[in-house]
Each structure stands twice: as structure tokens, then as C-alpha cells.
């Protein structure tokens, strides 16, 4: 028999655990978890389906291929198939021999859903539209009713015709995956990216420990606090449901305070002018809105039997740049902590001393918010080492553009906000001190203006709240751009290169970046060799009536649409993508040195390490630059801790 080289597969499963809330690792741990159907294709051949729930068996040669690390297994969102098959057969399947069509699609700027990728690539010839309904019927528990005899699960015998359609759906999913692969053959994903994917899967498999005592007591504390705050609001307003936006707006209106919204910013603004008798109501409303129990609930939903949360990171989640995205607990969006006595606050919550929180701190919800990070803890006998790059995007854009004075700053003292103000306003560096108005201007300019931002970007970044006046904003934009001529030059040379590439379908190069048009794709090759892909680019007029490049992608509406872009925005994609490549390079170095990454957030890695491991050794590895980034100054800083926090 000819040995199988490649296996494409898709499974349909059942579990009483809700996949969307808990993730595949916990989903597959459920006692009632089972694989219903196994659809597969050997080496691109005809698709077959194995009806496991009705007693059919996966052929031995196919089972051997699943277990054989030398056979490449393909699936769309391969993590799901790999984890479910590991659980089903009781043998852990390492990710080294698995490849994900979803990741490949994301690499080429396509949607992260099978249906979306199939439609965009034209692979959607025979896709069944009733898939979601079939999944709801057979793969999730059903509500017991009189008509279904009180059962909580639908089995094939309850609707044989529908079951046959489910089998057909399973076959067509594999066919769609194969068709997508065929469409993507012209644009292979680099071997290095598959190595990054494998490392990502290993990190997700490893997971991170949660302090479940803290998590559960935080939820209890939040419930108690909410009850007390809501009771006081009812007392003050006599409303049946003071949490109702409509009821609260109406009550405020009756008491002489009109507002269109009760969001965070609106309540903050109202508090500045509200009469004294309404202030307590608004402050209580503010405290209720600050409740952060959702993160703790997400932790409880995602945690596996061994106390670790897994599957928190999505490889290529941001498919324009290839950056990672958060899943389940959303670790990329955690509140910061500023409490000086985090350890004490943790002990109070863990001990259930909720009344003491109210006595010692301004608000219990505020404390719970600051403690979210601290729910991530190292396993027994270990510590966390948290290390990150310093101002990585600012360093990358300075390196890429050749802005000499900025590179000099990063090579010496690193105080970019102070140096920016010094450069902009022609004053000695030592006169720009922490807290001074000049430093504030340097900081807000650095944060808002690096990618072509103007007055709107300054306002969005909080320039007015930081004390700048409306009249200062436009001059600040010009002053920053005049101080950074090479960055401005980079924007517009990238803009010209992109436009020429799309118009002429030619190849261009500037600032170590290569541009080319191929088979309906704009490809931007980074110094690392990785490509950013823009689907079906063309020249259009933007909302200002100017000529710009547009392309198809998932836009602000989260739908597939045509998006317009221009030089500075492409530069932002490029800089963020390079920053991501540097993070991946550092993580590979750490992994090869034997360090165990348990989580990473933006440009920061979190290691679970024995106590003898030093922060200095970890940072020394992170500081290494790849050969393609010669001249880039890339320092890393770190600290150790017994629970995750911001230093």
C-alpha cells in the first residue's frame, strides 16, 4: 500500500460545553464529548466520511497517518481537529505535523471563516448553506420539550434525513478546504511562518495557570457590590431597574439633566456640571459600569480541569499585519494595575474580606479591575519572568526611515518623549523634564502622529484632556513633521510605490520594502521575507476626492468590504508587522533555549520559569536582532513576579 503523504480532514462533534465561551481545550474535556463524523481526503483524493456515532471505524491506515508525525495533516482551524482527536484517542497529537488552511488564508488577507475564505477564493461552489442549523441540531444540547419527549440531545435516529444532510455537509467542508488550498498554491506560506504557527500552538497547548480562589471570590465580591450599589440607586431614584439606560436617562431628564448617552465618557462629562443631588447617582452609575466581572467569568469558563486556561491566543488574528489576537479571556485587552499594594488587595479578595475592600480602597469594582492581571499565576515552584521591548514601533519606524536623531536617542538615553520635544521646540534636552508642558507635547505627538495623524489623531489620543488647547494642535502637527522629515518621506515614498505597483502591475522597492502585483494581489515584502497581502487592489477616489489604493478585506464593520488606504496607513501596517516579526524571532530564541512561554501580550512575553532563571538572561536573548534587522537598536526590559502584573 502506498504510504499516505498528506491527509485533509474535518470533524463534527458533540459536547455539552459551549465552544464559543470555553474554547476547544475545555470543550473536548467534557465527559459527554464525542466525535460524530470524520470527513477526510487522502493526498487530495475523493472525500470520504466515517459515521463514528453509528459504529463506523476510521480505516487503520488513516488512523496511522493521524498518529504519524511524518504525515502532514490539514484542516481549517486545525487546532480544533488536533485537540479533539487527541482527546478522542487518548494520545496527545503535537502540532509539528499539522497545517492550518485558516492560518494560510489569513496570511493572504482572507477571512478567518471557512465560508468567508471559500467565497472570496471562489471555492464555494457546493457549500451547503444549512450547516449552522445542522450543527445546532446535532452538535449542541437541545432544550427538553413535550414534543421531543424531554430529551436534551438529538441523535441520528431522531431525524435520519437531516443526519444524511449532515454527512453531506461534512464531506463538502473537506471539499471546500481542498479547493481553498488549491486556490492558494501560488502563494505558499514561508516555512518560517509555519514554525511560528507550531510554536504558537505549543504555547496555547501549555496554557497558563489561574488562581481560581481569586477568580471565584472576585465574582462573589462583584455580585455583592453590584447588589449594594443597585439597592442604593433604587433608594435614590425609586426606579424599578436603575441599570436600564432608558429609565435612567428619563429620570435624569425629569430632574433637569438631559443627556443623549450614559457611556463612560458621557457620565464623566456630566459629573463636571451636575448639581450636588445628582452627583451620587452618577457616581454610583459610574461604579456599576466599572464592574470587571466579565473577565473573571471568562476565566472560569475557559479554565481546564488542571487549573490552566488554554487557547488564549489566535495566530494571525490580525490578518493585515499578522499580529496575534486574544481569545476567550482577551489577554490583549487587560486593565492596567496601579495599586501599590496589589499583594494585600489580592489577599483580601481571596480571603473573602469584601467589607475591608470598601474601607481601605476607593471602590471595590476598581480594585477588582486592577486585580484581573494577578489572576494569572505561575505553577508551584516557579515564578513569572515578564519581559518586553521598549517603544518597539518607534524604534522600528526610526530604523526603517533612517531618522538619525531618533536612532541616536535609542542608542543612548532612550527618552524619546523628551528628545522629541527638544527636537521640535529647539530647547536643550535637560529643560524637558517629567511633568513639564513640553514633555506632554512631545509625548502626545509621538503617540498620535507617527502614521500620518493630524488634529483628529491628537484629539483621539486625549490631547485636549492633557491640557493642550485647540489652537496648539495644528502647529504641533507641523512641528512634529518638520522634526521628522525622513519619516514623512517614508510615508510618501511608500504611497508612491504602492500606487505605481497597482497601476503598472510592476515591482518597486523603497526603504528595504519590496512591492509587487501578482495574480490580483498587492504583495508587500518585509525585511524578514514575510509578505503582507492585499486582495484585489485597484485605484479609486477616496472620501476626499483624492486618488488612492483600495483593496478587499475585513473592515471596521467586521464584514468583507472594500477598504481605502494611503502611504502612512501602509507604513503603520509595515511597522506593526515588522514589530510582530521581531517578537516571533525573540520567542523562537527563548523556546530554543528551553524557556517556557505561557503567554504573550502585544510586545511582551510571560515565562513560567524555575527560581534560578535570571531576568538578565531572558532579556539578553530578547535583545538579539535577526540578520535582516542589522542596525536596529532593540533593548528589552523585564522583571520577575509571583503573579502577572504591570511593573
Long-range contacts (C-beta under 8 A, 24 or more apart in sequence): 1-61, 4-42, 4-43, 4-61, 4-62, 4-64, 4-65, 4-68, 4-71, 5-43, 5-71, 5-72, 6-42, 6-43, 6-44, 6-71, 6-72, 6-73, 6-74, 7-40, 7-41, 7-42, 7-43, 7-62, 7-65, 7-66, 7-71, 7-72, 7-73, 7-74, 8-40, 8-41, 8-44, 8-73, 8-74, 8-75, 8-174, 8-177, 8-178, 8-181, 9-38, 9-39, 9-40, 9-41, 9-66, 9-73, 9-74, 9-75, 9-81, 9-174, 10-39, 10-40, 10-75, 10-76, 10-81, 10-170, 10-173, 10-174, 10-177, 11-35, 11-36, 11-37, 11-38, 11-39, 11-80, 11-81, 11-84, 11-85, 11-170, 12-36, 12-37, 12-39, 12-135, 12-138, 12-139, 12-166, 12-169, 12-170, 13-84, 13-139, 14-138, 14-139, 14-140, 14-153, 15-139, 16-141, 18-140, 18-301, 21-298, 21-301, 21-302, 21-328, 22-301, 22-302, 22-328, 23-302, 23-310, 23-311, 23-312, 23-327, 23-328, 24-79, 24-80, 24-83, 24-84, 24-311, 25-83, 25-207, 25-302, 25-304, 25-310, 25-311, 26-301, 26-302, 26-303, 26-304, 26-310, 27-84, 28-83, 28-84, 28-86, 28-87, 28-88, 29-87, 29-304, 29-305, 33-84, 33-87, 33-88, 34-88, 35-84, 35-85, 35-88, 36-138, 36-139, 36-166, 37-166, 37-167, 37-170, 39-170, 39-171, 39-173, 39-174, 40-174, 41-174, 41-175, 41-178, 44-178, 47-171, 47-174, 47-175, 47-178, 48-171, 49-167, 49-170, 49-171, 51-156, 51-167, 53-155, 53-156, 54-156, 63-89, 66-93, 67-91, 67-93, 68-97, 69-94, 69-96, 69-97, 70-97, 71-97, 72-97, 72-98, 72-99, 73-97, 73-98, 73-99, 74-98, 74-99, 74-100, 74-101, 74-177, 74-181, 75-100, 75-101, 75-177, 76-100, 76-101, 76-102, 76-114, 76-117, 76-173, 76-176, 76-177, 76-180, 77-102, 77-114, 78-102, 78-103, 79-201, 79-204, 79-311, 82-201, 94-202, 95-197, 95-198, 95-201, 95-202, 95-205, 96-198, 98-201, 99-194, 99-197, 100-197, 100-315, 101-177, 101-180, 101-181, 101-184, 103-189, 103-197, 103-315, 103-316, 104-181, 104-184, 104-189, 105-180, 105-184, 106-316, 106-317, 106-319, 106-322, 107-187, 107-189, 107-193, 107-316, 107-319, 107-322, 107-533, 108-184, 108-187, 108-521, 108-533, 108-535, 109-319, 109-320, 109-521, 109-532, 109-533, 109-534, 109-535, 109-551, 109-553, 110-319, 110-535, 111-554, 111-560, 112-317, 112-319, 114-173, 114-176, 114-177, 114-180, 116-560, 117-180, 118-176, 118-179, 118-180, 119-560, 120-535, 120-552, 120-560, 121-179, 121-180, 121-183, 121-184, 122-183, 123-176, 123-179, 123-180, 123-182, 123-183, 124-176, 125-179, 126-172, 126-175, 126-176, 127-172, 127-176, 128-165, 128-168, 128-169, 128-172, 130-165, 130-169, 131-169, 131-173, 134-162, 134-165, 134-166, 134-169, 137-162, 137-166, 138-162, 138-163, 138-166, 186-518, 186-519, 187-518, 187-519, 187-521, 187-531, 187-533, 190-529, 190-530, 192-528, 192-529, 192-530, 193-530, 195-588, 196-315, 196-584, 196-587, 196-588, 197-315, 197-316, 199-584, 199-587, 199-588, 199-591, 200-313, 200-315, 200-324, 201-315, 202-591, 203-313, 203-587, 203-597, 203-598, 203-599, 203-600, 204-310, 204-311, 204-312, 204-313, 205-310, 206-308, 206-310, 206-596, 206-597, 206-598, 207-304, 207-308, 207-309, 207-310, 207-311, 207-312, 207-598, 208-308, 208-309, 208-312, 208-376, 208-598, 208-599, 208-606, 208-608, 209-307, 209-308, 209-376, 209-377, 209-378, 209-379, 209-598, 209-608, 210-299, 210-303, 210-307, 210-308, 210-309, 210-375, 210-376, 210-377, 211-350, 211-374, 211-375, 211-376, 211-377, 211-643, 212-300, 212-303, 212-307, 213-350, 214-346, 214-349, 214-350, 214-371, 214-374, 214-375, 215-296, 215-299, 215-300, 215-303, 215-375, 216-300, 217-349, 217-350, 217-351, 217-352, 218-293, 218-296, 218-349, 218-368, 218-371, 218-375, 219-293, 219-296, 219-297, 219-300, 220-352, 220-354, 221-349, 221-352, 221-354, 221-357, 221-364, 221-368, 222-291, 222-292, 222-293, 222-296, 222-364, 222-365, 222-368, 223-293, 224-354, 225-287, 225-291, 225-354, 225-364, 225-365, 225-368, 226-288, 226-291, 229-284, 229-287, 229-288, 230-288, 232-284, 233-281, 233-284, 233-285, 233-288, 236-280, 236-281, 236-284, 237-281, 242-285, 243-288, 248-285, 252-278, 252-281, 264-289, 287-363, 287-365, 287-366, 288-365, 290-363, 290-365, 290-366, 290-369, 291-365, 291-368, 292-335, 292-365, 292-368, 292-369, 292-372, 293-368, 295-329, 295-330, 295-334, 295-372, 296-368, 296-372, 296-375, 298-328, 298-329, 298-330, 299-329, 299-375, 301-328, 302-328, 302-329, 312-599, 313-599, 313-600, 319-553, 319-554, 320-532, 320-553, 320-573, 321-532, 321-573, 321-576, 321-577, 321-580, 322-530, 322-532, 322-577, 322-580, 322-581, 323-576, 323-577, 323-580, 324-580, 324-600, 331-599, 331-601, 332-601, 332-602, 334-372, 334-373, 334-601, 335-369, 335-370, 335-372, 335-373, 336-370, 336-646, 337-370, 337-371, 337-373, 337-374, 337-645, 337-646, 338-370, 339-367, 339-370, 342-370, 342-371, 342-374, 342-643, 342-645, 345-370, 345-371, 346-371, 346-374, 346-643, 373-643, 373-644, 373-645, 373-646, 374-643, 374-644, 374-645, 375-643, 375-644, 376-599, 376-606, 376-643, 376-644, 377-642, 377-643, 377-644, 378-598, 378-608, 378-609, 378-642, 378-643, 379-608, 381-610, 381-611, 382-608, 382-609, 382-610, 382-611, 383-608, 383-609, 383-610, 383-611, 383-613, 383-640, 383-641, 383-642, 384-598, 384-606, 384-607, 384-608, 384-609, 384-640, 384-641, 384-642, 384-643, 384-644, 385-606, 385-607, 385-609, 385-613, 385-615, 385-618, 385-638, 385-639, 385-640, 386-604, 386-605, 386-606, 386-607, 386-638, 386-639, 386-640, 386-641, 386-644, 386-645, 386-647, 387-604, 387-605, 387-607, 387-615, 387-618, 387-619, 387-622, 387-636, 387-637, 387-638, 388-602, 388-603, 388-604, 388-605, 388-636, 388-637, 388-638, 389-579, 389-582, 389-583, 389-586, 389-603, 389-604, 389-622, 389-634, 389-635, 389-636, 390-414, 390-635, 390-636, 390-637, 391-416, 392-579, 392-582, 392-603, 392-634, 393-450, 393-575, 393-576, 393-579, 394-446, 394-450, 395-632, 395-633, 395-634, 396-575, 396-578, 396-579, 396-582, 396-632, 397-450, 397-487, 397-490, 397-571, 397-575, 398-487, 399-629, 399-631, 399-632, 399-633, 400-490, 400-511, 400-512, 400-513, 400-574, 400-575, 400-578, 401-484, 401-486, 401-487, 401-489, 401-490, 401-511, 402-486, 402-511, 403-484, 403-486, 403-487, 404-486, 406-484, 407-631, 407-633, 410-633, 411-633, 414-635, 416-442, 416-446, 417-442, 417-443, 417-446, 418-442, 420-445, 420-446, 420-480, 420-483, 421-445, 423-483, 424-476, 424-479, 424-480, 424-482, 424-483, 425-479, 437-467, 440-466, 440-467, 440-468, 441-468, 441-472, 441-476, 444-468, 444-476, 445-476, 445-477, 445-479, 445-480, 449-477, 449-480, 449-481, 450-487, 450-572, 450-575, 451-491, 451-568, 451-569, 451-571, 451-572, 451-575, 452-491, 452-566, 452-567, 452-568, 452-569, 452-571, 453-477, 453-568, 490-571, 491-567, 491-568, 491-571, 492-567, 493-567, 494-567, 494-570, 494-571, 494-574, 495-566, 495-567, 495-568, 495-570, 496-567, 498-522, 498-524, 498-549, 498-565, 498-567, 498-570, 499-539, 499-547, 499-549, 502-537, 502-538, 502-539, 502-549, 503-539, 513-574, 522-549, 522-551, 524-570, 524-573, 524-574, 526-574, 526-577, 526-578, 526-581, 527-578, 527-628, 527-629, 528-578, 528-581, 528-585, 528-626, 528-628, 528-629, 529-628, 530-577, 530-581, 532-573, 532-574, 532-577, 534-565, 540-564, 542-566, 578-629, 579-603, 581-626, 582-625, 582-626, 582-629, 582-632, 582-634, 585-624, 585-625, 585-626, 586-621, 586-622, 586-624, 586-636, 589-621, 589-622, 589-624, 590-618, 590-621, 590-622, 593-621, 595-621, 599-644, 606-644, 609-640, 615-639, 615-640
